[in-house]
């Protein structure tokens, strides 16, 4: 991996991460992600350009608004740093390529979905519904996924979680997964193809179970505490970029 190229990609990643923060804040509120320009949610004063440098400005301002002094969530630099790290990892895998660009845009959408789902327990249709056909086109014409595999990924992805959700509700008499998770897995199936769903569902289920049990124990709320599943699907999808091929080789060689 070219160090200079990785540094450039990392910086671009922080800038895009700053925009993702805007999306995370405004999409659930049904606000435009373009207008008005960035402003403090507490005092509504516009953020000066020199206070809007990803990560660095938050550190220099010590996590507070310059005008009103209200604390700014550390999530902002976290999202920027996470987006930067993901951009560098995908650059390591794909280099400067159209495939890398598509993989990064797909991953950026997962970052937005993850943090919205954590806050509101929803996966916005404005991302997942257009994401299904867009991911299908990217998979077939850019990522090299066969047409039928991507199409089956949509059907299997949506259908698999739907069956699990119905079965869970029938057994427990309460809703376990929302329609947002079903659409999200259909979007992932479109992008990766149906074979990837084995890995994504397994990885997300394992990480979700571990995290869910830990959170429930810490909060002392037993099994009544609802843990959003979207972030764990996102973890499974991002992990597939780097470990999916190895998993599929093992799965089909040993089956």
Protein Blocks (a to p, Z undefined) as FASTA:
>chain_A
ZZklmmmmmmmmmmmmmmmmmmmmmmmnopafkbccdddfklopacdfklmcghklmmmn
nopafklopacdfklmmmmmmmmmmmmmmmmmnopafklmmmmmmmmmmmmmmmmmmmno
pacfklmmmmmmmmmmmmmmmnopafklmmmmmmmmmmmmmmmmmmmmmmnopafbdfkl
mmmmmmmmmmnopklmmmmmmmmmmmmmmmmmmmmmmnonajmbccdfklmmmmmmmmmm
mmmmmmmmmmmmmZZ
